[in-house]
Amino acid sequence: MTNQDHLAGCRAETLAIRAGLNRSHNAETSEALYMNSGFVFDSAEQADAAFSGDVDRYLYGRYANPTVTMLEDRLRVLEGAEVCRATASGMAAVFAAMASYLESGDRVVAGATLFGSSLHILTKILPKWGVHVDLVPPADLDAWQKALSTPAKLVFVETPTNPTLDIVDLAALSRLAHRAGAKVIVDNVVATPVLQRPMDLGCDVVVYSTTKHLDGQGRTLGGAVLCDAAFDKDFLQPFLRHTGPCISPFNAWVVVKGLETLSLRVREVSRTAQTLAERLEALPNVTRVAYPGLASHPSHAVAKSQMRDGLFGSVLSVEVAGGRPAAFAFLNALQIVDLSNNLGDAKSLSCHPCTTTHRVLTPEAREAAGITEGLVRVSVGLEHVEDLWRDLERAAGAAAGALRQAA
Ligand SMILES: Cc1ncc(COP(=O)(O)O)c(C=O)c1O
């Protein structure tokens, strides 16, 4: 790799552009895209040495690729982790982090509010393999304390949660988990490494869907797992090598370039989201705005202490009076914000979690998590704040109209 010593002490904005850069003999400025699946050897002896592990070099695209390595090195440095492994999607990262580590008979304690597919893994797939899973309301430290008073192997949480924006106190949870013998995995998709570094708070493993803010322009699917060298060597790397959920080099290249603007984008969308959340909260037919930057958020103080620079991310949820008909009227009235279940795009996106992203949950589980029929999630993008406000205010007006009609 190009020597990186000159980057010691550099800030995240510089590292997001410079870390991991490995120029070829052609001395290109931008990171090169190595769009190949295999590698050639000079001799049978060289192949023998490479496969025995005596020589460290690229062997096969399922194991590693130079463009993918640049993404992994850049993200690893931004997260402050020893190792990063990129994957084909966020769900591949979530699944690999759990499945590589767990064995039949293990116990997992997880936040009850999670992305629907993560909950599917925890409640449908892992139990089939003899793993016992307990779910805990994510912001309730007493409930975590109780659940972790008996031994566990793994704790899995999102914070802020998608779509209810609950906050888990990561430092306190890590202490409880470690006392119970569990490693803590954090899905850091909503916060990004710009606003929150769970490993600094004692957590063990961080997972991303790079599909979201790390790409940032809705182009590619990808994921990443960040951990220490021992977890990688003993569990993660062998699992990934042999099961093969590797990211395409092209997708890795897009995300490498996305990381260069991550800090600028995340800061800007966080400022816009804060303004929109404050204004939405004042509308008469809005019954709840979930955004950790609001003083009314029940865990605002924890969010402020564990997230950075007084910024709280791009995702907010707004509950309108009138249930599903009002929420649908809100979504159908949007003219700038697109209807999409994705998040973390330059384009603002909105969806009805009940009938899309969190459809796989039972109605009781949705109710318990606060994913109500009137809840609409907004992923705030990079459009001008006043244009977005005009769109959201009109949508809230349409929701009020639907409520009046139903009365
Ligand atoms: C919080 C969270 N984790 C994980 C995922 C899964 O990511 P992917 O769609 O890249 O598999 C998503 C979104 O889809 C998400 O919102």
The ligand as a Tripos MOL2 file, in Angstrom:
@<TRIPOS>MOLECULE
LIG
   16    16     1     0     0
SMALL
NO_CHARGES

@<TRIPOS>ATOM
      1 C1        -30.6480    0.0350   10.0350 C.3       1 LIG1
      2 C2        -30.4610   -0.8430    8.8520 C.ar      1 LIG1
      3 N1        -29.6550   -1.9290    8.9230 N.ar      1 LIG1
      4 C3        -29.4710   -2.7470    7.8850 C.ar      1 LIG1
      5 C4        -30.1040   -2.5220    6.6790 C.ar      1 LIG1
      6 C5        -29.8770   -3.4950    5.5530 C.3       1 LIG1
      7 O1        -29.0540   -2.9620    4.5620 O.3       1 LIG1
      8 P1        -29.0510   -3.5200    3.0530 P.3       1 LIG1
      9 O2        -30.3520   -3.1160    2.4340 O.co2     1 LIG1
     10 O3        -27.8430   -2.8740    2.4450 O.co2     1 LIG1
     11 O4        -28.9160   -5.0060    3.1310 O.co2     1 LIG1
     12 C6        -30.9480   -1.4170    6.5460 C.ar      1 LIG1
     13 C7        -31.6640   -1.0800    5.3050 C.2       1 LIG1
     14 O5        -32.0630   -1.6100    4.4260 O.2       1 LIG1
     15 C8        -31.1390   -0.5630    7.6550 C.ar      1 LIG1
     16 O6        -31.9510    0.5170    7.5800 O.3       1 LIG1
@<TRIPOS>BOND
     1     1     2 1
     2     2     3 ar
     3     2    15 ar
     4     3     4 ar
     5     4     5 ar
     6     5     6 1
     7     5    12 ar
     8     6     7 1
     9     7     8 1
    10     8     9 2
    11     8    10 1
    12     8    11 1
    13    12    13 1
    14    12    15 ar
    15    13    14 2
    16    15    16 1
@<TRIPOS>SUBSTRUCTURE
     1 LIG1         1 GROUP 0 **** ****
